[in-house]
Amino acid sequence: MTDKIPYLTAAGRRLEYAWWGEPPVAERPALVFLHEGLGCVDMWRDVPETLAGLTGLPAFAYSRAGYGRSEGIPLPRPADYHAPEAYDVLPAVLDAAGIGRAVLIGHSDGGTIALMAAGRDPRIHGVVTMAAHVFNEDVTIRGIRAARKAWRETALRDRLRRYHGDNVEAAFFGWNDTWLTDAFRTWNVTDCLPSVTCPVLVVQGADDQYGTAAQVHAIASGVSGPARDLILPGCGHSPHLEAPDSLLPEIARFIAGLT
């Protein structure tokens, strides 16, 4: 990890961020990347830069509090931790970054946050979700328990420390512990979907170890705006990293239809 990425302050938190591509202009949207429950700016790898090149739009990513180089958080996380991220932090981040129009591209937790935010913020003109959840499933719990076992028995902690540094414990347990609580077993945010009127591209790997196609169908049928679902064969929980050659051009075409 380096100290080159700058910081902004949003909702009282100091958050790392990065830009790719041309500077944003008022009449064109920026691509805003929202990471997964174990992610951060660096874990997007070259995806924001690639999509900035394919679309001609600037790309922006930030690490939520408790991730990457951003400010740390106390644990435990509340069961409704997606809501403040969607309704308080993300709007403040867009304000701080000077983003007047946005296309949100969210992975897993980031996809959930994107959907929740899109129902309330008129600056959001389109959403791409990848492996998003809107309710809990048995397969999700099994996947999270497997991740906990990997944390104990493999080098997962060391691999994540390269990205999260001193935040590594909060990043892992803030996600893993919360999803395994009894309170989270009945977590469900499908009631936010009818408020989403912008176009949505709903992506999931057919072999996602954390969710089934029921998530895709719930999102695509639950939003009020136009929605397209895309299930990628032979792909797991991170389709943007596992199948970039097929997925990223599809995302670029979706964004071209918006702009």
Secondary structure, 3 states (H helix, E strand, C coil): CCCCCCEEEECCEEEEEEEECCCCCCCCCEEEEECCCCCCCHHHCCHHHHHHHHHCCCEEEECCCCCCCCCCCCCCCCCCCHHHHHHHHHHHHHHHHCCCCEEEEEECHHHHHHHHHHCCCCCEEEEEEECCCCECCHHHHHHHHHHHHHHHHCCHHHHHHHHHHHHHHHHHHHHHHHHCCCCCCCCECHHHHHHCCCCEEEEEECCCCCCCHHHHHHHHHHCCCCEEEEEECCCCCCHHHHCHHHHHHHHHHHHHHHC
